[in-house]
Amino acid sequence: MRQRQAPDYVLILTIAAILAFGLVMVLSASFTTASVAPYNDPLYFFKKQVVWCLLGGACFVVCLRIDYWRWKQWAPLIAAGTFFLLVAVLVPHVGRNVQGSRRWLGFGPGVFQPSELAKLTMVIYLSSWLTDRVARVRQFWRATVPALAVTGAAAGLILLEPDLGTAAALAATSVVLLYVAGVPLLQFGAIFGMAVPALAAAIFTSSYRRQRFLAFLDPRAHPQSSGYHILQSLYALGSGGLFGVGLGLSRQKYFYLPEQYTDFIFAVLGEELGLVGGVLVLGLFGVLIWRGYRIAATAPDLFAALLAAGITTMLAVQAIVNIGVVTALLPVTGIPLPMMSYGGSSLIFTMGGLGILANVSRYCG
């Protein structure tokens, strides 16, 4: 019988610290854009982020109080609903088209991204599915291929939005779940053999993705177009030095660095707080990932272990990709930095996933 105990307070305190860092940096990075039309309010984005933090906190508390085993019972229904939303967002006049991407569904004054829900949904659904098939998880055609088919369907719909970064993050998380479930290492050769050509096709069959990839290889060859984001990000990080130019004193956020309070918020942090601030944030994410995998390693059953490993991997992949993009180690994608970048959908569903992780920690021995 499972014995319930106190949740992992190190995990909870780390989450609170990252959220606090995120609010400070959203305020600093966004006030230049928020001060001009159409917003005309220096605190516009900050106030919205505070509301989303409160909603995310409420979501965390609710998920913390729900026994993680209930998510196994709800997994098929949640997955069906998520696939419905992923299809709906692609329907003209239903999904909102913003700058050529159809990623948002609107309900009254609010909008949300089904792809953010899909990342958490796939963790829950695959954890349940693999737990039920643990006896045949080593069989490629009866376990691995069906799991990859479900993942591929979700990733394919997200790719149509188009959103290659989120689709790739979802696929990477699913591969880790297969490993934790016990899929033999030899099968991963076949998985990567299918994944690499698919990724290459996704990049080189789209002109803007191809331009971003080529700009990543040599951003200075395209300083005013596809290489602009990378160069401005590197200028911001280089200007920060060891201790930074001072909180609130970034120069790159004055309409030089695009997406400065969303995808490139870490660049503003690096400029204002320097290497010391960047290392501190990396350390906080390191603690979060450590506690997450520790929970997975001590989980009371396979479903709990898969849930914990999947949620932790989901956050780790996003953080690694976002910071990799900002530091020019990876091509530019639209993945936010968890709990720090401005945005409601990402924050709320991330906090929900962390609430589930914290609930699993209550049963770890």
Secondary structure as a PSIPRED ss2 file (coil, helix, strand):
# PSIPRED VFORMAT (PSIPRED V4.0)

   1 M C   1.000  0.000  0.000
   2 R C   1.000  0.000  0.000
   3 Q C   1.000  0.000  0.000
   4 R C   1.000  0.000  0.000
   5 Q C   1.000  0.000  0.000
   6 A C   1.000  0.000  0.000
   7 P C   1.000  0.000  0.000
   8 D C   1.000  0.000  0.000
   9 Y H   0.000  1.000  0.000
  10 V H   0.000  1.000  0.000
  11 L H   0.000  1.000  0.000
  12 I H   0.000  1.000  0.000
  13 L H   0.000  1.000  0.000
  14 T H   0.000  1.000  0.000
  15 I H   0.000  1.000  0.000
  16 A H   0.000  1.000  0.000
  17 A H   0.000  1.000  0.000
  18 I H   0.000  1.000  0.000
  19 L H   0.000  1.000  0.000
  20 A H   0.000  1.000  0.000
  21 F H   0.000  1.000  0.000
  22 G H   0.000  1.000  0.000
  23 L H   0.000  1.000  0.000
  24 V H   0.000  1.000  0.000
  25 M H   0.000  1.000  0.000
  26 V H   0.000  1.000  0.000
  27 L H   0.000  1.000  0.000
  28 S H   0.000  1.000  0.000
  29 A H   0.000  1.000  0.000
  30 S H   0.000  1.000  0.000
  31 F H   0.000  1.000  0.000
  32 T H   0.000  1.000  0.000
  33 T H   0.000  1.000  0.000
  34 A H   0.000  1.000  0.000
  35 S C   1.000  0.000  0.000
  36 V C   1.000  0.000  0.000
  37 A C   1.000  0.000  0.000
  38 P C   1.000  0.000  0.000
  39 Y C   1.000  0.000  0.000
  40 N C   1.000  0.000  0.000
  41 D C   1.000  0.000  0.000
  42 P C   1.000  0.000  0.000
  43 L C   1.000  0.000  0.000
  44 Y H   0.000  1.000  0.000
  45 F H   0.000  1.000  0.000
  46 F H   0.000  1.000  0.000
  47 K H   0.000  1.000  0.000
  48 K H   0.000  1.000  0.000
  49 Q H   0.000  1.000  0.000
  50 V H   0.000  1.000  0.000
  51 V H   0.000  1.000  0.000
  52 W H   0.000  1.000  0.000
  53 C H   0.000  1.000  0.000
  54 L H   0.000  1.000  0.000
  55 L H   0.000  1.000  0.000
  56 G H   0.000  1.000  0.000
  57 G H   0.000  1.000  0.000
  58 A H   0.000  1.000  0.000
  59 C H   0.000  1.000  0.000
  60 F H   0.000  1.000  0.000
  61 V H   0.000  1.000  0.000
  62 V H   0.000  1.000  0.000
  63 C H   0.000  1.000  0.000
  64 L H   0.000  1.000  0.000
  65 R H   0.000  1.000  0.000
  66 I C   1.000  0.000  0.000
  67 D C   1.000  0.000  0.000
  68 Y C   1.000  0.000  0.000
  69 W H   0.000  1.000  0.000
  70 R H   0.000  1.000  0.000
  71 W H   0.000  1.000  0.000
  72 K H   0.000  1.000  0.000
  73 Q H   0.000  1.000  0.000
  74 W H   0.000  1.000  0.000
  75 A H   0.000  1.000  0.000
  76 P H   0.000  1.000  0.000
  77 L H   0.000  1.000  0.000
  78 I H   0.000  1.000  0.000
  79 A H   0.000  1.000  0.000
  80 A H   0.000  1.000  0.000
  81 G H   0.000  1.000  0.000
  82 T H   0.000  1.000  0.000
  83 F H   0.000  1.000  0.000
  84 F H   0.000  1.000  0.000
  85 L H   0.000  1.000  0.000
  86 L H   0.000  1.000  0.000
  87 V H   0.000  1.000  0.000
  88 A H   0.000  1.000  0.000
  89 V C   1.000  0.000  0.000
  90 L C   1.000  0.000  0.000
  91 V C   1.000  0.000  0.000
  92 P C   1.000  0.000  0.000
  93 H C   1.000  0.000  0.000
  94 V C   1.000  0.000  0.000
  95 G E   0.000  0.000  1.000
  96 R E   0.000  0.000  1.000
  97 N E   0.000  0.000  1.000
  98 V E   0.000  0.000  1.000
  99 Q C   1.000  0.000  0.000
 100 G C   1.000  0.000  0.000
 101 S E   0.000  0.000  1.000
 102 R E   0.000  0.000  1.000
 103 R E   0.000  0.000  1.000
 104 W E   0.000  0.000  1.000
 105 L E   0.000  0.000  1.000
 106 G E   0.000  0.000  1.000
 107 F E   0.000  0.000  1.000
 108 G C   1.000  0.000  0.000
 109 P C   1.000  0.000  0.000
 110 G E   0.000  0.000  1.000
 111 V E   0.000  0.000  1.000
 112 F E   0.000  0.000  1.000
 113 Q C   1.000  0.000  0.000
 114 P H   0.000  1.000  0.000
 115 S H   0.000  1.000  0.000
 116 E H   0.000  1.000  0.000
 117 L H   0.000  1.000  0.000
 118 A H   0.000  1.000  0.000
 119 K H   0.000  1.000  0.000
 120 L H   0.000  1.000  0.000
 121 T H   0.000  1.000  0.000
 122 M H   0.000  1.000  0.000
 123 V H   0.000  1.000  0.000
 124 I H   0.000  1.000  0.000
 125 Y H   0.000  1.000  0.000
 126 L H   0.000  1.000  0.000
 127 S H   0.000  1.000  0.000
 128 S H   0.000  1.000  0.000
 129 W H   0.000  1.000  0.000
 130 L H   0.000  1.000  0.000
 131 T H   0.000  1.000  0.000
 132 D H   0.000  1.000  0.000
 133 R C   1.000  0.000  0.000
 134 V H   0.000  1.000  0.000
 135 A H   0.000  1.000  0.000
 136 R H   0.000  1.000  0.000
 137 V C   1.000  0.000  0.000
 138 R C   1.000  0.000  0.000
 139 Q C   1.000  0.000  0.000
 140 F H   0.000  1.000  0.000
 141 W H   0.000  1.000  0.000
 142 R H   0.000  1.000  0.000
 143 A H   0.000  1.000  0.000
 144 T H   0.000  1.000  0.000
 145 V H   0.000  1.000  0.000
 146 P H   0.000  1.000  0.000
 147 A H   0.000  1.000  0.000
 148 L H   0.000  1.000  0.000
 149 A H   0.000  1.000  0.000
 150 V H   0.000  1.000  0.000
 151 T H   0.000  1.000  0.000
 152 G H   0.000  1.000  0.000
 153 A H   0.000  1.000  0.000
 154 A H   0.000  1.000  0.000
 155 A H   0.000  1.000  0.000
 156 G H   0.000  1.000  0.000
 157 L H   0.000  1.000  0.000
 158 I H   0.000  1.000  0.000
 159 L H   0.000  1.000  0.000
 160 L C   1.000  0.000  0.000
 161 E C   1.000  0.000  0.000
 162 P C   1.000  0.000  0.000
 163 D C   1.000  0.000  0.000
 164 L H   0.000  1.000  0.000
 165 G H   0.000  1.000  0.000
 166 T H   0.000  1.000  0.000
 167 A H   0.000  1.000  0.000
 168 A H   0.000  1.000  0.000
 169 A H   0.000  1.000  0.000
 170 L H   0.000  1.000  0.000
 171 A H   0.000  1.000  0.000
 172 A H   0.000  1.000  0.000
 173 T H   0.000  1.000  0.000
 174 S H   0.000  1.000  0.000
 175 V H   0.000  1.000  0.000
 176 V H   0.000  1.000  0.000
 177 L H   0.000  1.000  0.000
 178 L H   0.000  1.000  0.000
 179 Y H   0.000  1.000  0.000
 180 V H   0.000  1.000  0.000
 181 A H   0.000  1.000  0.000
 182 G C   1.000  0.000  0.000
 183 V C   1.000  0.000  0.000
 184 P C   1.000  0.000  0.000
 185 L H   0.000  1.000  0.000
 186 L H   0.000  1.000  0.000
 187 Q H   0.000  1.000  0.000
 188 F H   0.000  1.000  0.000
 189 G H   0.000  1.000  0.000
 190 A H   0.000  1.000  0.000
 191 I H   0.000  1.000  0.000
 192 F H   0.000  1.000  0.000
 193 G H   0.000  1.000  0.000
 194 M H   0.000  1.000  0.000
 195 A H   0.000  1.000  0.000
 196 V H   0.000  1.000  0.000
 197 P H   0.000  1.000  0.000
 198 A H   0.000  1.000  0.000
 199 L H   0.000  1.000  0.000
 200 A H   0.000  1.000  0.000
 201 A H   0.000  1.000  0.000
 202 A H   0.000  1.000  0.000
 203 I H   0.000  1.000  0.000
 204 F H   0.000  1.000  0.000
 205 T C   1.000  0.000  0.000
 206 S C   1.000  0.000  0.000
 207 S H   0.000  1.000  0.000
 208 Y H   0.000  1.000  0.000
 209 R H   0.000  1.000  0.000
 210 R H   0.000  1.000  0.000
 211 Q H   0.000  1.000  0.000
 212 R H   0.000  1.000  0.000
 213 F H   0.000  1.000  0.000
 214 L H   0.000  1.000  0.000
 215 A H   0.000  1.000  0.000
 216 F H   0.000  1.000  0.000
 217 L H   0.000  1.000  0.000
 218 D C   1.000  0.000  0.000
 219 P H   0.000  1.000  0.000
 220 R H   0.000  1.000  0.000
 221 A H   0.000  1.000  0.000
 222 H C   1.000  0.000  0.000
 223 P C   1.000  0.000  0.000
 224 Q C   1.000  0.000  0.000
 225 S C   1.000  0.000  0.000
 226 S C   1.000  0.000  0.000
 227 G C   1.000  0.000  0.000
 228 Y H   0.000  1.000  0.000
 229 H H   0.000  1.000  0.000
 230 I H   0.000  1.000  0.000
 231 L H   0.000  1.000  0.000
 232 Q H   0.000  1.000  0.000
 233 S H   0.000  1.000  0.000
 234 L H   0.000  1.000  0.000
 235 Y H   0.000  1.000  0.000
 236 A H   0.000  1.000  0.000
 237 L H   0.000  1.000  0.000
 238 G H   0.000  1.000  0.000
 239 S H   0.000  1.000  0.000
 240 G H   0.000  1.000  0.000
 241 G C   1.000  0.000  0.000
 242 L C   1.000  0.000  0.000
 243 F C   1.000  0.000  0.000
 244 G C   1.000  0.000  0.000
 245 V C   1.000  0.000  0.000
 246 G C   1.000  0.000  0.000
 247 L C   1.000  0.000  0.000
 248 G C   1.000  0.000  0.000
 249 L C   1.000  0.000  0.000
 250 S C   1.000  0.000  0.000
 251 R C   1.000  0.000  0.000
 252 Q C   1.000  0.000  0.000
 253 K C   1.000  0.000  0.000
 254 Y C   1.000  0.000  0.000
 255 F C   1.000  0.000  0.000
 256 Y C   1.000  0.000  0.000
 257 L C   1.000  0.000  0.000
 258 P C   1.000  0.000  0.000
 259 E C   1.000  0.000  0.000
 260 Q C   1.000  0.000  0.000
 261 Y C   1.000  0.000  0.000
 262 T C   1.000  0.000  0.000
 263 D C   1.000  0.000  0.000
 264 F C   1.000  0.000  0.000
 265 I H   0.000  1.000  0.000
 266 F H   0.000  1.000  0.000
 267 A H   0.000  1.000  0.000
 268 V H   0.000  1.000  0.000
 269 L H   0.000  1.000  0.000
 270 G H   0.000  1.000  0.000
 271 E H   0.000  1.000  0.000
 272 E H   0.000  1.000  0.000
 273 L H   0.000  1.000  0.000
 274 G H   0.000  1.000  0.000
 275 L H   0.000  1.000  0.000
 276 V H   0.000  1.000  0.000
 277 G H   0.000  1.000  0.000
 278 G H   0.000  1.000  0.000
 279 V H   0.000  1.000  0.000
 280 L H   0.000  1.000  0.000
 281 V H   0.000  1.000  0.000
 282 L H   0.000  1.000  0.000
 283 G H   0.000  1.000  0.000
 284 L H   0.000  1.000  0.000
 285 F H   0.000  1.000  0.000
 286 G H   0.000  1.000  0.000
 287 V H   0.000  1.000  0.000
 288 L H   0.000  1.000  0.000
 289 I H   0.000  1.000  0.000
 290 W H   0.000  1.000  0.000
 291 R H   0.000  1.000  0.000
 292 G H   0.000  1.000  0.000
 293 Y H   0.000  1.000  0.000
 294 R H   0.000  1.000  0.000
 295 I H   0.000  1.000  0.000
 296 A H   0.000  1.000  0.000
 297 A H   0.000  1.000  0.000
 298 T C   1.000  0.000  0.000
 299 A C   1.000  0.000  0.000
 300 P C   1.000  0.000  0.000
 301 D C   1.000  0.000  0.000
 302 L H   0.000  1.000  0.000
 303 F H   0.000  1.000  0.000
 304 A H   0.000  1.000  0.000
 305 A H   0.000  1.000  0.000
 306 L H   0.000  1.000  0.000
 307 L H   0.000  1.000  0.000
 308 A H   0.000  1.000  0.000
 309 A H   0.000  1.000  0.000
 310 G H   0.000  1.000  0.000
 311 I H   0.000  1.000  0.000
 312 T H   0.000  1.000  0.000
 313 T H   0.000  1.000  0.000
 314 M H   0.000  1.000  0.000
 315 L H   0.000  1.000  0.000
 316 A H   0.000  1.000  0.000
 317 V H   0.000  1.000  0.000
 318 Q H   0.000  1.000  0.000
 319 A H   0.000  1.000  0.000
 320 I H   0.000  1.000  0.000
 321 V H   0.000  1.000  0.000
 322 N H   0.000  1.000  0.000
 323 I H   0.000  1.000  0.000
 324 G H   0.000  1.000  0.000
 325 V H   0.000  1.000  0.000
 326 V H   0.000  1.000  0.000
 327 T C   1.000  0.000  0.000
 328 A C   1.000  0.000  0.000
 329 L C   1.000  0.000  0.000
 330 L C   1.000  0.000  0.000
 331 P C   1.000  0.000  0.000
 332 V C   1.000  0.000  0.000
 333 T C   1.000  0.000  0.000
 334 G C   1.000  0.000  0.000
 335 I C   1.000  0.000  0.000
 336 P C   1.000  0.000  0.000
 337 L C   1.000  0.000  0.000
 338 P C   1.000  0.000  0.000
 339 M C   1.000  0.000  0.000
 340 M C   1.000  0.000  0.000
 341 S C   1.000  0.000  0.000
 342 Y C   1.000  0.000  0.000
 343 G C   1.000  0.000  0.000
 344 G H   0.000  1.000  0.000
 345 S H   0.000  1.000  0.000
 346 S H   0.000  1.000  0.000
 347 L H   0.000  1.000  0.000
 348 I H   0.000  1.000  0.000
 349 F H   0.000  1.000  0.000
 350 T H   0.000  1.000  0.000
 351 M H   0.000  1.000  0.000
 352 G H   0.000  1.000  0.000
 353 G H   0.000  1.000  0.000
 354 L H   0.000  1.000  0.000
 355 G H   0.000  1.000  0.000
 356 I H   0.000  1.000  0.000
 357 L H   0.000  1.000  0.000
 358 A H   0.000  1.000  0.000
 359 N H   0.000  1.000  0.000
 360 V H   0.000  1.000  0.000
 361 S H   0.000  1.000  0.000
 362 R C   1.000  0.000  0.000
 363 Y C   1.000  0.000  0.000
 364 C C   1.000  0.000  0.000
 365 G C   1.000  0.000  0.000
